[in-house]
Amino acid sequence: MNKNNRKEHLYAMAFKLFLTKQYEGVSISDIEKESGMTRGAITYYSKDKLGLFYDVVRHYLIDSQNLDFKMQKMNFESLKDFIDTYVQSCQETMARFRKIDVTIENGSRAYMALILQVCDFFPDLHQQYLENRNKEQLIWIGVLQNAIGKKEIKEDIDVIATARLFMNVFYGQAYLDALSMGLNTMELKLQFQNIYKLLKK
């Protein structure tokens, strides 16, 4: 296993533990056992457990969830295409959680628990997380403005309020579903499509 693969493997195994047990419930010994790496190898990549937690959170919850990064893979020419791609991206995130640990049935709950820990441990990462949400709103605004320009949707909508509506539907759905079996992406898509029908010319 090369250096980059070892680092990815360590991050994935540590992320699995932090998702399922949370920070306080995970020991360096747990990480050694889960990753199959020695303590020395682990500290080569991160100086201690808190440093590894920081690196893992940044990797999985900040960098990979940044829509600037995600948008590079997205192809869409309309608001409808964007909605489909957005939901697909949510499905891929949920699948990635299940791939890391097939026992994680409720990825939404695990994700939210981890985000709450970020608030407590790393104010700077929490701030970056909030900045990602602001960027997401700007992306929605841009997509909506483009859809108006192409006469795909009505011209008299409040673009900022509509962008927030889409985001609130997503975060509200994620929160409610975290109380049961995890984000229902089919329900999310249905709600987005209903908003789209109201906006359509």
C-alpha positions in Angstrom: 0.0 0.0 0.0 1.5 3.3 -1.0 1.8 6.4 1.2 -1.4 8.1 -0.2 -3.4 4.9 0.0 -2.2 4.3 3.6 -3.4 7.8 4.6 -6.8 7.3 2.9 -7.1 3.9 4.6 -6.3 5.4 8.0 -8.8 8.3 7.5 -11.5 5.9 6.3 -11.1 3.6 9.3 -10.9 6.5 11.8 -13.9 8.1 10.2 -15.8 4.9 10.6 -15.0 4.8 14.3 -15.8 8.5 14.9 -19.1 8.1 13.1 -20.2 5.0 15.1 -18.7 5.8 18.5 -18.0 9.5 18.5 -14.8 11.1 19.5 -14.8 10.3 23.3 -15.6 6.7 22.6 -12.7 6.1 20.3 -9.2 5.3 21.6 -5.9 5.2 19.7 -5.9 1.4 20.4 -9.3 1.2 18.6 -7.8 3.1 15.6 -4.7 0.8 15.6 -7.0 -2.3 15.6 -9.4 -1.0 13.0 -6.7 0.3 10.6 -4.2 -2.5 11.1 -1.6 0.2 11.5 0.9 0.8 14.4 0.7 3.8 16.7 3.9 5.1 15.1 2.4 4.9 11.6 -0.8 6.6 12.8 1.2 9.5 14.4 3.2 9.9 11.2 0.0 11.2 9.6 -1.5 13.0 12.7 0.3 13.8 15.9 -2.5 12.5 18.2 -6.1 11.4 18.3 -7.5 15.0 18.3 -5.3 15.9 15.4 -6.5 12.8 13.5 -10.1 13.7 14.3 -9.5 17.2 12.9 -7.9 15.8 9.7 -10.7 13.3 9.2 -13.5 15.8 9.8 -11.9 18.2 7.4 -11.4 15.6 4.8 -14.9 14.0 4.9 -17.2 16.8 6.2 -15.6 20.0 5.0 -13.5 19.5 1.8 -15.6 16.7 0.2 -18.9 18.4 1.0 -17.8 21.7 -0.5 -20.1 22.3 -3.5 -17.2 24.0 -5.3 -15.6 20.5 -5.3 -18.8 18.6 -6.0 -19.8 21.0 -8.8 -16.7 20.0 -10.9 -18.4 16.6 -11.4 -21.9 18.0 -12.0 -23.3 18.4 -15.5 -26.6 20.4 -15.7 -28.2 22.8 -18.1 -31.3 23.6 -16.2 -32.8 23.9 -12.8 -34.4 20.5 -13.3 -31.0 19.0 -14.1 -29.4 20.6 -11.1 -32.1 19.2 -8.8 -31.6 15.7 -10.2 -27.8 16.1 -9.8 -28.1 17.5 -6.3 -30.2 14.5 -5.1 -27.8 12.1 -6.8 -25.0 13.8 -4.9 -26.9 13.2 -1.6 -27.4 9.5 -2.6 -23.7 9.2 -3.3 -22.8 10.7 0.2 -25.2 8.2 1.9 -23.7 5.3 -0.1 -20.2 6.5 0.9 -21.1 6.3 4.5 -22.5 2.7 4.0 -19.4 1.7 2.1 -17.2 2.9 5.1 -19.3 0.8 7.4 -22.2 -1.4 6.2 -23.7 -1.4 9.7 -24.4 2.4 9.5 -28.1 2.3 8.6 -28.8 5.9 9.5 -26.1 8.0 7.9 -28.0 11.2 8.5 -27.9 10.7 12.3 -24.3 9.7 12.3 -23.4 12.7 10.2 -25.4 15.2 12.4 -23.8 13.8 15.5 -20.4 14.4 14.0 -21.2 17.9 12.9 -22.3 18.7 16.5 -18.9 17.5 17.7 -17.2 19.8 15.2 -19.0 22.8 16.9 -17.5 21.7 20.3 -14.0 20.8 19.2 -13.1 22.9 16.2 -14.6 26.4 15.9 -12.5 27.0 12.7 -13.9 23.9 11.0 -17.4 24.8 12.1 -16.9 28.2 10.5 -15.7 26.6 7.3 -18.8 24.3 7.4 -21.0 27.4 7.6 -19.1 29.1 4.8 -19.8 26.0 2.7 -23.5 26.5 3.4 -23.3 30.1 2.3 -21.6 29.0 -0.9 -24.3 26.5 -1.5 -26.9 29.3 -1.2 -25.0 31.3 -3.8 -24.9 28.3 -6.1 -28.7 27.8 -5.8 -29.2 31.6 -6.5 -27.0 31.3 -9.6 -28.9 28.2 -10.9 -32.3 29.9 -10.3 -31.1 33.1 -12.1 -30.0 31.0 -15.0 -33.3 29.2 -15.1 -35.1 32.6 -15.2 -32.8 33.8 -18.0 -33.7 30.7 -20.0 -37.4 31.1 -19.3 -37.5 27.8 -17.6 -39.2 29.3 -14.5 -41.2 32.3 -13.6 -39.5 35.7 -13.6 -41.2 37.2 -10.6 -39.9 34.8 -8.0 -37.8 36.0 -5.0 -34.6 34.3 -6.0 -32.9 34.4 -2.5 -36.0 33.2 -0.7 -36.4 30.4 -3.2 -32.8 29.3 -2.8 -33.3 29.2 0.9 -36.5 27.2 0.4 -34.7 24.5 -1.5 -31.9 24.4 1.2 -34.4 24.4 4.1 -36.3 21.5 2.5 -33.0 19.5 2.3 -31.8 20.3 5.8 -35.3 19.8 7.3 -35.7 16.5 5.5 -32.2 15.4 6.6 -33.1 16.3 10.3 -36.4 14.6 10.3 -35.1 11.5 8.6 -32.1 11.4 11.1 -34.8 10.5 13.7 -35.7 7.4 11.8 -33.8 5.5 9.1 -31.6 8.2 7.5 -32.1 10.6 4.6 -34.9 9.4 2.2 -33.5 10.8 -1.1 -36.6 9.8 -3.0 -38.8 11.9 -0.7 -36.3 14.7 -1.0 -36.5 14.5 -4.8 -40.3 14.5 -4.7 -40.4 17.6 -2.6 -37.9 19.4 -4.9 -39.9 18.4 -7.9 -43.1 19.8 -6.3 -41.3 23.2 -5.7 -40.1 23.0 -9.3 -43.6 22.6 -10.6 -44.7 25.7 -8.7 -41.8 27.7 -10.2 -42.2 26.4 -13.8 -43.5 28.8 -16.5 
